[in-house]
């Protein structure tokens, strides 16, 4: 997968050189290219923002630098050349992190992990001129995506979160693919069960005895009950309807 990122703070994305994503880049599993938007601003001060038309607080990112930068990235796309008309089903997908966008979920991460080329456009200030979204939506595919109901200073942190969530689903990025199956929000949508390791007792707190029993059927049943109970307690809206009537704490004392 190729991932392009446009930002006025490219240093944010040094974090992608660390841990599993850094190893995935070294192996060629993902190709991440970070672009400084100011490279497409050609005035003396490399200006990328201006006052909002119609008045109002703050500044708005100008369309000209975004147009030049995105045109250059799309022209290099492995999917198809920039001059080829794009349909909804083809070409790179451009994602703009935005509190006005659809909410990012694990389901969306799985969907986006099927893409060949993702482009993240990280806005700042009061946002990006709307004509940028309109221009590239007409030429191809654009999605505004939010990582939650709150506002950040810019799109960089959100882009990093989405890139990690997507890239770790690619084959070969996570060493043991089975570890992805029972995570929170995966498979049946339940939250993940609590995990323990050695020692069996720490500061008077003991590992649940069922986990030491060697009875794998009992362990699986306990873990499922823990997933249901945690989901019911923390995120009840995620609990599938058919599970809402299941008994509580059936294995909690085992």
KEDRENNU-611343 format. One record per residue (C-alpha): x, y, z. Coordinates in nm, 4 decimals. Each point is the difference from the previous one (the first is absolute). Layout:
BEGIN
east X; north Y; up Z
...
END
This chain:
BEGIN
east 0.0000; north 0.0000; up 0.0000
east 0.1155; north 0.3513; up -0.0808
east -0.0890; north 0.2753; up 0.2480
east 0.0632; north 0.3682; up -0.0740
east -0.0404; north 0.2612; up 0.2708
east -0.0180; north 0.3770; up -0.0498
east 0.0651; north 0.2248; up 0.2993
east 0.1686; north 0.3254; up 0.0987
east 0.1598; north -0.1939; up 0.2864
east 0.1572; north -0.3066; up -0.1648
east 0.2055; north -0.0720; up 0.3127
east -0.3138; north -0.1362; up 0.1668
east 0.0279; north -0.3077; up -0.2165
east 0.3438; north -0.1021; up 0.1246
east -0.2042; north -0.2180; up 0.2367
east -0.0778; north -0.2276; up -0.2950
east 0.3656; north -0.1053; up -0.0027
east -0.0428; north -0.1735; up 0.3364
east -0.1131; north -0.3459; up 0.1068
east -0.1980; north -0.2249; up -0.2363
east -0.0728; north 0.2689; up -0.2572
east 0.3674; north 0.0885; up -0.0251
east 0.0815; north -0.3668; up -0.0586
east -0.2797; north -0.0241; up -0.2564
east 0.1522; north 0.2917; up -0.1902
east 0.3410; north -0.1649; up 0.0043
east -0.1529; north -0.3213; up -0.1376
east -0.1790; north 0.1901; up -0.2752
east -0.3461; north -0.0926; up 0.1276
east -0.1010; north 0.3665; up 0.0099
east 0.1407; north 0.2962; up -0.1900
east -0.0542; north 0.3182; up 0.2028
east 0.0882; north 0.3348; up -0.1578
east -0.0388; north 0.3216; up 0.2001
east -0.0286; north 0.3329; up -0.1833
east 0.0396; north 0.3525; up 0.1375
east -0.2908; north 0.2099; up -0.1301
east 0.2183; north 0.3114; up 0.0180
east 0.2072; north -0.1413; up -0.2873
east -0.2987; north 0.0891; up -0.2199
east -0.0142; north 0.3593; up 0.1298
east 0.2294; north 0.2183; up -0.2093
east -0.0167; north 0.3412; up 0.1624
east 0.2764; north 0.1321; up 0.2224
east -0.1674; north -0.1185; up 0.3218
east -0.1262; north -0.3335; up -0.1395
east -0.3538; north 0.1012; up 0.0918
east -0.2662; north -0.2713; up 0.0120
east -0.2839; north 0.1869; up 0.1735
east -0.2105; north 0.3153; up -0.0300
east -0.2924; north 0.1721; up 0.1716
east -0.3436; north -0.1632; up -0.0392
east -0.2210; north 0.1442; up -0.2712
east -0.3054; north 0.1583; up 0.1598
east 0.1843; north 0.0698; up 0.3235
east 0.0465; north -0.2041; up 0.3115
east 0.2694; north -0.1122; up 0.2382
east 0.3200; north -0.1769; up -0.0914
east 0.1532; north -0.0822; up -0.3353
east -0.0905; north -0.2404; up -0.2807
east 0.2445; north -0.2071; up -0.2040
east 0.0255; north 0.1250; up -0.3570
east -0.1015; north -0.2201; up -0.2949
east 0.3020; north 0.0703; up -0.2237
east 0.2668; north -0.1856; up 0.2037
east -0.2350; north -0.2917; up 0.0568
east -0.0820; north -0.0212; up -0.3688
east 0.3625; north -0.0017; up -0.1068
east 0.1013; north -0.2557; up 0.2632
east -0.2886; north -0.2393; up -0.0601
east 0.0349; north 0.0223; up -0.3783
east 0.3631; north -0.1031; up 0.0329
east -0.0815; north -0.2954; up 0.2251
east -0.2836; north -0.1236; up -0.2203
east 0.2196; north 0.0237; up -0.3077
east 0.2364; north -0.2516; up 0.1631
east -0.2764; north -0.2343; up 0.1150
east 0.0625; north -0.3683; up -0.0705
east -0.3739; north -0.0396; up -0.0633
east -0.0380; north 0.2184; up -0.3073
east 0.1472; north 0.3211; up -0.1476
east -0.1424; north 0.3375; up 0.0993
east -0.1443; north 0.0740; up -0.3435
east -0.2156; north -0.3140; up 0.0007
east -0.3598; north 0.0752; up 0.1060
east -0.0683; north -0.1594; up 0.3381
east -0.3167; north -0.1765; up 0.1040
east -0.1236; north -0.0742; up 0.3484
east 0.1606; north -0.3431; up -0.0201
east 0.3501; north 0.0878; up -0.1157
east 0.3029; north 0.2113; up 0.0833
east 0.1516; north 0.1103; up 0.3295
east -0.2271; north 0.0783; up 0.2921
east 0.0612; north 0.3420; up 0.1554
east -0.0814; north 0.0220; up 0.3711
east -0.0257; north 0.3309; up 0.1811
east -0.0086; north -0.0382; up 0.3802
east -0.2816; north 0.2283; up 0.1140
east -0.2367; north 0.0314; up 0.2982
east -0.2714; north 0.0531; up -0.2647
east 0.0616; north -0.3432; up -0.1536
east -0.1379; north -0.3508; up 0.0440
east 0.1269; north -0.1812; up 0.3092
east 0.2995; north -0.2304; up -0.0429
east -0.0659; north -0.3562; up 0.1184
east 0.1702; north -0.3377; up -0.0106
east -0.2358; north -0.0952; up -0.2805
east 0.1214; north 0.3003; up -0.1993
east 0.3608; north -0.0933; up 0.0773
east -0.0599; north -0.3454; up -0.1497
east -0.1630; north 0.1593; up -0.3041
east 0.2860; north 0.2449; up -0.0530
east 0.2585; north -0.2768; up 0.0415
east -0.1228; north -0.1329; up -0.3363
east 0.1077; north 0.3183; up -0.1803
east 0.3195; north 0.0194; up -0.2046
east 0.0637; north 0.3729; up 0.0475
east -0.1169; north 0.2306; up 0.2804
east 0.0689; north 0.3742; up 0.0173
east -0.0444; north 0.1852; up 0.3302
east -0.0440; north 0.3775; up -0.0121
east 0.0601; north 0.1541; up 0.3426
east -0.1735; north 0.3316; up 0.0455
east 0.0819; north 0.2685; up 0.2541
east -0.1462; north 0.3278; up 0.1262
east -0.3746; north 0.0223; up -0.0767
east 0.0282; north -0.2650; up -0.2694
east 0.0566; north -0.0249; up -0.3758
east -0.1798; north 0.1980; up -0.2683
east -0.3121; north -0.2028; up -0.0903
east 0.0859; north 0.0196; up -0.3690
east 0.2900; north -0.2401; up 0.0562
east -0.2412; north -0.2692; up 0.1183
east -0.2402; north 0.0735; up -0.2855
east 0.2742; north -0.0060; up -0.2653
east 0.1413; north -0.3383; up 0.0926
east -0.3402; north -0.1541; up 0.0738
east -0.0927; north 0.0748; up -0.3615
east 0.3248; north -0.1508; up -0.1269
east 0.0053; north -0.3066; up 0.2216
east -0.0721; north -0.1070; up 0.3572
east 0.0102; north 0.2193; up 0.3096
east -0.1037; north -0.0791; up 0.3565
east -0.0057; north 0.2292; up 0.3021
east 0.0614; north -0.2168; up 0.3070
east -0.0136; north 0.0768; up 0.3721
east 0.1677; north -0.2072; up 0.2723
east -0.2411; north 0.1240; up 0.2667
east -0.2304; north 0.2712; up 0.1219
east 0.2672; north 0.2508; up 0.0939
east 0.2223; north 0.2549; up -0.1734
east 0.3785; north -0.0197; up -0.0457
east 0.2382; north 0.2739; up -0.1113
east 0.0499; north -0.1756; up -0.3329
east -0.0429; north -0.3229; up -0.1888
east 0.3407; north -0.1508; up 0.0705
east -0.0814; north -0.1914; up 0.3182
east -0.3198; north -0.1353; up -0.1558
east 0.1856; north -0.1051; up -0.3155
east 0.2631; north -0.1870; up 0.2015
east -0.2713; north -0.1830; up 0.1949
east -0.1789; north -0.1018; up -0.3185
east 0.3193; north -0.1037; up -0.1794
east 0.0992; north -0.2259; up 0.2894
east -0.3473; north -0.1534; up 0.0248
east -0.0053; north -0.0690; up -0.3740
east 0.3588; north -0.1092; up -0.0562
east 0.0039; north -0.2547; up 0.2835
east -0.2742; north -0.1904; up -0.1838
east 0.2193; north -0.0502; up -0.3067
east 0.1440; north -0.3504; up -0.0416
east 0.3413; north -0.0340; up 0.1629
east -0.0096; north 0.3189; up 0.2105
east -0.1052; north -0.1702; up 0.3252
east 0.2130; north -0.3070; up 0.0700
east -0.2815; north -0.2261; up 0.1214
east -0.3142; north 0.0660; up -0.2068
east -0.2109; north -0.1938; up 0.2536
east 0.0614; north 0.2813; up 0.2488
east -0.2186; north 0.2268; up -0.2142
east -0.3073; north -0.2201; up 0.0278
east -0.0947; north 0.0424; up 0.3678
east 0.0831; north 0.3680; up 0.0351
east -0.2568; north 0.2592; up 0.0955
east -0.2430; north 0.0889; up -0.2808
east 0.1094; north -0.2981; up -0.2099
east -0.2017; north -0.3054; up -0.1015
east -0.3248; north 0.0306; up 0.2001
east 0.0491; north 0.3649; up 0.1021
east 0.0585; north -0.0733; up 0.3699
east 0.2762; north 0.1605; up 0.2032
east 0.3089; north -0.2061; up 0.0779
east 0.0193; north -0.2143; up 0.3138
east 0.2540; north 0.0896; up 0.2771
east 0.3480; north -0.1508; up -0.0391
east 0.2410; north -0.1389; up 0.2621
east 0.3546; north -0.1360; up 0.0110
east 0.2469; north -0.1232; up 0.2646
east 0.0252; north 0.0108; up 0.2988
east -0.3257; north -0.1622; up 0.1083
east -0.0184; north 0.2390; up 0.2982
east 0.1099; north 0.3648; up 0.0047
east -0.0526; north 0.2382; up 0.2939
east -0.2740; north -0.2225; up 0.1324
east -0.1814; north -0.0140; up -0.3348
east -0.0325; north -0.3456; up -0.1486
east -0.0455; north -0.1142; up -0.3565
east -0.3527; north -0.1479; up -0.0348
east 0.0270; north -0.3689; up 0.0844
east -0.1759; north -0.1110; up -0.3195
east 0.2979; north 0.1254; up -0.2023
east 0.2296; north -0.2331; up 0.1963
east -0.2271; north -0.3014; up -0.0341
east 0.1240; north -0.1272; up -0.3354
east -0.3653; north -0.0461; up -0.0993
east -0.0095; north 0.1785; up -0.3348
east -0.3770; north -0.0291; up -0.0391
east -0.0494; north 0.1651; up 0.3394
east 0.2565; north 0.2674; up -0.0848
east -0.1753; north 0.0781; up -0.3287
east -0.3361; north 0.0213; up 0.1788
east 0.1450; north 0.2302; up 0.2691
east 0.1576; north 0.2275; up -0.2594
east -0.3230; north 0.0272; up -0.1949
east -0.1929; north 0.0876; up 0.3147
east 0.2596; north 0.2630; up 0.0865
east -0.0343; north 0.1505; up -0.3472
east -0.3765; north 0.0177; up 0.0348
east 0.0156; north 0.1494; up 0.3503
east 0.2643; north 0.2575; up -0.0921
east -0.1983; north 0.1050; up -0.3054
east -0.3224; north 0.0207; up 0.2014
east 0.1720; north 0.2159; up 0.2634
east 0.2130; north 0.2292; up -0.2180
east -0.1624; north 0.0101; up -0.3442
east -0.3529; north -0.1446; up 0.0319
east -0.0975; north 0.1358; up -0.3403
east 0.2443; north -0.2473; up -0.1591
east -0.1596; north -0.3053; up 0.1565
east -0.1809; north -0.2109; up -0.2622
east -0.3722; north -0.0254; up 0.0669
east 0.0101; north -0.3774; up 0.0358
east 0.2515; north 0.0328; up 0.2888
east -0.1759; north 0.2670; up 0.2031
east -0.2013; north -0.2574; up 0.1906
east 0.2913; north -0.2293; up 0.0885
east 0.0679; north -0.0478; up 0.3714
east 0.2563; north 0.2256; up 0.1648
east 0.3098; north -0.1137; up 0.1772
east -0.0564; north -0.3678; up -0.0637
east 0.3730; north -0.0733; up 0.0027
east 0.1186; north 0.3054; up 0.1919
east 0.0755; north -0.1965; up 0.3178
east 0.1545; north -0.3011; up -0.1678
END
